Amino acid sequence: MNGVIYARYSSDNQREESIDGQVRECLAYAEKNGIRIVETYIDRAMTAKTDKRPDFQRMIKDSYKKGFNIVIVWKLDRFARNRFDSAKYKMILRQNEVRVLSATEAISSRPEGILMESMLEGWAEYYSAELAEKVIRGQTENALKCKSNGGTLPFGYYVDDEQHFQINLDTAPFVCVAFQMYDEGYTMKEIAADFKRRGIKNTRGTDFTINTISNLLSNRRYIGEYKYRDIVIPDGIPAIVDKDLFDRVQQQIEKNKKAPARYKADANYILTTKLYCGKCMSFMVGESGTSHNANTYRYYKCITAKRKKGCDKKAVKKDWIEEIVINQIKKVIFDDDLIEAIAERVYQLQDQENTTVPLLRKQLAETEKSIENVLNAIEQGIITPSTKQRLEELEQRKQNLQIEIAKENIKKPVLTKEQILFWLHRFRNIDTKNIKHRKRLVDSFVNSVVLYDDRIEFFFNYKDGAKTLTLDELGKSSDLLNSAPPKKKPLLSARAKEVFIVVHRSQT
C-alpha cells in the first residue's frame, strides 16, 4: 500500500523542528501499518484556514495519477481547519481512491468513527476561529485609538512610530490632483496615464491603473474617516481632500458607472457529496433552471443523467429534499435516548481507538511491578552491586513513562461522557435556517442519503443500517413523482424569429 505524508506549520512563530516531528511520527505510523511512503508534501508558514497552499494543491493534483491511496497527517487540523475545504478535498481524494489518516488521532472507519472525526474537525475549526477572535480583539483596541492595523498603506499617508496615520507631504498633493482632475471631467484612464507620464508610483512601487485610481477616488480616509470592520470614526485621521470635493467626485462616479454585470449566484447545496441517485448510485449535484416567468428553481440532479450516460433519474427540488434531511436530523437530536446512546458509543470509542496511552500504561504497570520486586529483594537482604543501579534505572523509566502519558493526554484529551452530551445537546439550539448551521448538521450526522423513485434511505454516522421513508410517508404530493426542472424559455419563439427576419430584411 502506497502512501504520502502531508505536513504543515502555520506561522513563522513555529520552527522547522515542528515539521521534522510531524514527519517522524507519520513515518512511524506508516511503518507500523505497512504503508510505503512514496512522497512527502510540506507547506511552511501556511495556515490551514485556506486551501491556497502550494504543496497541498500539488498533493491533490498528484492524487489523480493514482500513485498512492493513503495521505498521512500528524493531526487532522494539518489537513484543513476549514470544514468546507476539508469536506471538499476529502471528497476529491475519495474519488481518486485515497483516504486521509491521522498518525496521532486514531479514527475508526465505522460510522461512529466518522462522527468522532467530525467532532475533531469541528474543534480544530473552533480553535482557529478563537485565535482569529483574539487577533480581532487586539486590532479593535488599535482601531478605537485610530491606529494602523497593518495592510497596504493608503497613497498619501505614512504611519508614525505610534502607529498613527500622518500625511506624507511628498505624495499627498497628488491625491488632491487626482480628485481635482476627475472633478474637472478627466477619466480614470486619463488620470492613470497622467500619473505614469509624471513617474508617480503607488505604495507598492508600481504604476497607477484604472483600478488603483478608482480605489483612491473612493477611499473615505482622504476625508479623515477611520474605519475598521464596524468601527467608523469621523476625523480619526488627518484629511487630505475637502469633503465637498470628495462628495462631488462620488456623485460623478455614480453617474459614470456602468450597470454592473449580473453574475449568477451559486446557491449553497448542503447535500453535495451526501446525496446519491437510487438508480445508478452516482452523486446528485446541484443545478438551477429558469421558468417561463423568469423564476429561478434549484435542484439536485444525478450526475450520470446530467451527462446523458444511461440514467433517467429525474431531478428533485433542492429545498424539498434538504428540508426532509434536516427534519430527520432534528428527530435524532431531540431523541434523548438516542443522544444518550450516541454519547456512550463515542465515549467508548475513545478507549478503543487510543492505542498509545494504554500501551504506555501497561509499560508503567510493568515498571512499577519491577520496582516492587527489587524493593522486596532488598527487604529480604538480597543485595548485589547492581541492585541500586537497577532501582535507579527503573525509577527513571517510571518517571519518563508518566511524562509520556501526560503528554499524550494533553495532546489528545479524553472527553468525558458529559462533555460529549453537552456537545450533542448544543445542536438543539442551532438555527436550522442558517446555511452554515444546516451544513454543520448534515456533516456531523449524515453519512449518505439515497434517493429512489419511491423512497429515501438515510444512513447516519452514529449507527449501522438505514432509515427509510416511503412515498406514502412523504405524501402524495412528493417531488419524487413530479420533480423535473422547468424547461428553459427560448430566447425567441418561432413566430418572433419570423418577424425578426422580415423586419431585418425590410431594413436592409
Order of alpha helices (4+ residues) and beta strands (2+ residues): beta-alpha-beta-alpha-beta-alpha-alpha-beta-alpha-beta-beta-alpha-alpha-alpha-beta-beta-alpha-beta-beta-beta-alpha-beta-alpha-alpha-alpha-alpha-alpha-alpha-beta-beta-beta-alpha-alpha
